[in-house]
Amino acid sequence: MSIKILITDCDHDSIEVERAVAAEAGVELELAQCHTEGEVIAAAADADGIVVQYAPITAKVLDALPKLKSIGRYGVGVDTLDIQAATDRGVIISNVPDYGTEDVSDHAIALALTLARGTARMDREIRAGQFSLESIKPLHRFNTRVFGVLGLGLIGSATARKAKGLGYEVIGFDPTREIGSVTEEGVTVVSQADLQARADVISLHMPLNKHTHHLVNDEFLANVKTGAVLINTCRGGVVDTDAVVRALESGKLYGAGLDVFEQEPMPADHAILGQPNAVLTPHAAWYSEESYTELKSRTIGNVIDFCQGKTPRNIYNPAALEHARQPAN
């Protein structure tokens, strides 16, 4: 029986990696550019599996696609997918939780160090004819500063390891870790309130869900150490960007390094763009040539594996296996 895989949407410059994996596995592959439920339903009507970047996969979509067995999400986050609806209908969801661990943690550290040494601001000023370091004072040695990591999963732990190697005292918070324990990276686990009060750098590494949406808001920022730096490389919705602007303007935050935003691209008139101590990158933390290839090959590979009766490397909703739709033999 032939197997068809649909890529519902993809803004990558090429899908040659996916085509090569599909050809080797002997499955049919198509690319669409779906943005709505209706477009997904129309494009995926005869698909056994789909690969998703941003398209919404809701209960309505799943009910309209009875042939669908497997969904692969480009990346780590699955917030555009209705996990419970897929699980209830026996549709397997897979992601690639570790493809960008080194890349995202590298980027978090790069944003933190850019602000810690004022390099981006000084670069802009020297190009404008200002040969001075006055605007970035005061700077401090890394080994006199505290680096706080909110979320000690794979990426958070890698970020903590790198910050510790630079000389920072590193503390972390994660709801699954016991306060007072020490991680394998030598990070002392503290309460979130303690981290907010002590950390000179706060780096965010958590999923976006109803508990973490706008976790960083006016109240959160009121309780951070004055002069702290905020780094976000996880999900845009974790941060209320307007609150960050207010904290930068008041001096509560010294700086903010943001790679992800609630609306992407950023609105051209958003106040964050005018903040001299905001370092902004275009959702680029995940990228390296190595991570790019790994993401693409593993995402489609997971989907194909299940559709061919194999166990994917990463299953996000294992409970769905109990009543999974029968893969093709």
C-alpha positions, -999 to 999 in steps of 0.1 A, spaced: 0 0 0 14 34 -10 20 60 17 15 97 12 31 124 34 20 160 32 41 190 44 13 213 54 35 244 54 72 253 54 91 285 51 125 269 46 143 277 14 142 240 3 127 207 11 154 187 -7 164 169 26 128 158 31 125 147 -5 156 126 -2 143 109 30 109 102 14 125 88 -18 147 65 1 117 52 21 96 49 -11 68 72 0 50 100 -18 57 135 -6 38 168 -13 43 203 -2 14 228 5 13 262 22 -17 259 46 -26 286 70 -62 277 80 -81 246 92 -99 245 59 -67 246 38 -52 218 59 -83 196 55 -84 202 17 -47 195 12 -43 165 35 -75 146 25 -56 116 14 -25 119 35 -13 91 59 10 115 77 16 153 78 46 174 87 36 208 102 54 240 108 28 266 118 -5 253 104 -33 247 130 -41 210 137 -73 211 156 -100 186 166 -120 198 135 -90 190 113 -84 156 128 -121 146 125 -120 156 88 -89 134 81 -98 98 92 -68 84 72 -43 105 91 -21 84 114 10 106 122 19 142 127 54 155 128 62 190 141 93 209 128 110 217 161 104 213 198 71 232 205 37 217 197 15 247 207 -2 248 173 -15 212 177 -44 200 198 -25 173 216 -55 159 235 -77 157 204 -49 138 185 -44 114 214 -81 107 217 -82 99 180 -51 77 180 -30 101 159 7 100 169 25 133 173 63 134 171 87 163 174 125 167 175 132 179 211 169 178 209 179 189 174 188 224 184 200 220 220 235 233 213 223 260 188 196 276 210 218 275 241 247 291 221 223 318 209 210 324 245 246 329 256 254 351 227 225 374 234 235 375 271 271 383 264 261 410 238 243 428 265 268 420 292 296 437 272 275 462 254 289 452 220 258 458 199 251 492 213 287 503 210 288 491 174 258 512 165 272 542 182 307 540 167 291 538 132 272 570 142 304 587 151 302 583 189 336 568 201 327 563 237 317 536 262 296 559 284 263 546 273 270 510 283 283 517 318 283 500 342 296 466 330 308 438 353 330 408 352 311 376 345 325 359 376 309 385 398 274 380 383 246 355 388 231 338 357 195 324 363 180 298 341 142 294 341 135 259 328 161 232 332 153 209 303 178 200 276 183 236 263 182 252 297 207 228 311 230 233 281 227 271 286 235 267 323 266 246 315 279 272 291 272 301 315 290 283 343 320 278 320 322 315 315 325 321 352 290 330 362 274 317 393 245 297 379 212 291 396 181 276 381 144 269 386 123 242 372 89 229 386 101 193 382 133 198 402 136 198 440 146 232 455 181 229 471 192 201 448 222 204 424 220 194 387 246 174 368 259 207 355 265 220 390 235 243 390 218 250 423 180 247 420 162 276 438 126 289 439 114 311 411 111 340 435 147 335 447 159 334 411 141 366 402 156 384 432 192 372 427 199 368 390 217 394 369 208 375 338 175 356 335 173 332 305 139 316 297 137 279 286 102 266 288 72 255 267 43 278 259 11 267 276 -17 282 297 7 282 328 35 300 310 17 324 288 29 359 297 48 345 327 71 375 322 47 404 328 47 436 348 44 417 381 72 393 373 95 422 362 87 442 393 103 414 413 135 409 394 168 424 405 171 460 393 195 462 363 189 426 353 191 413 317 162 392 302 169 366 275 141 348 256 149 320 231 119 298 239 85 310 229 73 346 222 41 342 242 60 335 274 69 372 275 46 403 275 68 424 253 50 456 262 59 449 299 95 445 289 94 479 271 81 495 303 108 478 324 135 489 300 123 525 300 120 526 338 155 511 342 142 481 360 158 460 333 192 469 320 187 450 288 166 424 269 178 399 243 148 385 224 148 359 196 111 351 197 80 373 196 42 369 200 38 383 165 64 374 139 76 394 121 75 421 147 52 451 139 74 478 124 60 503 149 65 483 181 82 502 209 107 474 216 124 484 183 134 518 197 150 505 229 188 509 227 194 481 251 172 456 233 191 431 212 166 414 187 171 385 164 145 370 139 136 336 156 171 324 145 183 306 177 176 272 163 196 277 131 229 262 121 236 241 90 239 210 112 206 217 131 188 226 99 196 192 82 189 173 114 155 190 120 143 183 85 154 147 82 143 136 117 109 153 114 98 136 83 116 104 94 95 101 125 63 104 104 74 79 78 85 54 105 51 53 121 32 51 88 54 21 79 47 3 112 80 13 129 84 31 163 95 67 157 125 80 177 103 107 194 67 103 203 52 133 221 18 116 230 26 80 237 -9 75 251 -22 76 215 -5 43 208 -33 25 228 -58 32 200 -36 44 172 -49 43 136 -34 13 119 -2 21 100 3 7 65 23 -25 62 
